[in-house]
């Protein structure tokens, strides 16, 4: 199955154990937020903290496994053309645009897109944790300051995951200007 997310949109779908999910940056410099929940128990979700603990790194790439809040493998990265992704920052939200961008007008957000996509599957907004931000380039200064830089991804770059269990996946074409070098683009994905 192939899909395409138009700029600033999101979707949700099931990914079964052993299936592969490939996420493609179609035009370059576009982030995709990814979250996953265990199909049989939605109280088990993708955990940045557990994943960092077991990888002993915040820079996750080919060969790393992404773990759940219950320390079980959820996704393994099989291929990674870019090698830089973020698992520190939460999906952009209405508050992101108010606090960071100082905007008061309505702005679509990854959090909103995930809420809409996951609601029919029984996921409440408060159950959406930190996402794995595919292609997002976040630098960490020696003093701990975070700096969001333009993604390193170019048109056609991809990352491929293998599902280690049956998952409900949420995926977005990120809606935050800073994360995408101030231009919104589509994201492609394929399940095999």
N, C-alpha and C positions, 0 to 999 in steps of 0.2 A: 504494500500500500504506500503510495506517495501522497504527500500533502504539501501545501504552501500556505504560510501565514503571511497575510498582507501586513504592511507596517502598522505597529501599535495594536496588534490583535493577539489572541491566545486561543488555545484549544486544549482538550483533554481526551485521552484514549487509553485503552488497555494495551499493555505490552506483556506478553506471556514469557514465562521462563524459557531461556534459550533463544528467544527472538533477539534480533539486532535492531537498534534504533540509530540511524545516521542523521545528524543535524548538519545542514549545509548553509554556509553564509553565501547567499546567491550573488550579492553585489559587492561585498567587502565592507569591513568595519561595522558589522551589525551584531549586537548581542542577542542571545536567546536565553531566557530564564527557564530552568527546568526544575520541577519538583516531582517526587514520586511517593506513593503510598502503597502499602501492602494491600492487595486486593481483598484478602480474606479478613483483614483487621485494619481498618483505616486509622487506628490509633498508633500504627507503626509507620514512620515516615523517614525520608532521607535526612540524615543528620550531619551537619558540617562538623560539629564538635567531635563526634565519634570517628568520622572519616579522617580528620586531622590527627587525632590521637594515633590511629593505626597506621596511617601513611607517614607520620612524623614529618609532615610537610604541609604547607598551605598551597603549594604549587602542584596541582594534580594533573597527570597526563597519562600517556599510554602505559598500561600495566597496573595502574592504581584501581582499587575497588572503592566504590562509594557505599558507605554503611548506613544502616538504619539507627534510630534512637535506641533500638534494642540490640545493637552490635551485630546485626546480621547483614551479610552482603546483599546489596540490592542491584547495583550496576557495576560492571567492569568496563574500563575504557580500553577498547581494542585498538583503536587507531586515532591519532590526533595530529592533524596537520599544523596546528598553531602552537600548542604547548603552553598557553597562558590563558587561564580562566579564573574566575573569582568564586569563592564560597564563603566570603566574609560578610558581604552586604546583602541586605534584605531586598525583596522586589520593590521597585519604586511604587509609591502610593500618593494619594492626594496630599498627605502630610509631607512627603518628600518635596513636592513642588512648592508647598507653602514655606517650609523651613529652609531648604537648601537653595531653591531657585527664587524665593521671595515672590511667588505668584499667588494671586487670589482667585484668578479665573479657573474654570474647569479645564482639566488636562487628563487625557486617558493615562492609565498607569498599568504596569504589569500586575500589581496586586489586584486591581479591579478586574483585569482580564482573566486572571486565575480564579478569582471568586466566581465570576460568571460561568466559566468553563467547568469548574469543579462542583458547583452547587448541585447540579442534577445527580451527582454521584454521592451526595451526602456529606461533602466537605464544607464545614462552616468557615467563615473568614478567619476566626481566631485559631484555626487548626493549620493555617498555611505558614510554614516556618521559613527559614532562610533558604533561598533557592541556589542551585548550582548555576552560576551565571556564565554560560558558555560564551567564549571569545572575549569576555570582559577583561580588560587589562588594568589591574589595580597594583600600583607600586606601594611598597611599604618603606618609609624612610627610617633611618636609624633611631629616630626618636619615637617611632610608632605611628607617625602621621600617615594617613592613607591619601593617595593621589590617584584619581581616576584619569587614565590616559586613553587615547584612541585605541581601539582594538587592533591587534596585530594581524587579524584575519584579512585575507584578500578574497576576491570573487572565486567561488568554487571550493574554498577551504572547508574541511569537514571534521567532525568528530564522530566516532562510532562506539556505541555502547552495546554490551550484552546484558540482557536481563537475567539476574541470578534467582529471581522468584517472580511470581505473577504480580504485576504492578498496575496501578492507575497512575498515569503520567500527566502532568500539566506542563504546557510549553507555550512560551510567548515569543513574539518579535518585540524586543524591548522598546519601551516608550520614553525612556529618559534621554534627553539631549546629550548630556555630558558623556554617557556611556557609549554613544554611537557616533562620536565626532560630529554632533549637531546635524545629522541627517538620518531620517528614518527609512529603513529598507525592509524588504521581505526576508523571510527565513524559509528554507526548504527542509523537509524531513521525510524519511523513508523507513518503513518497518519491513524487515525481511526475516 
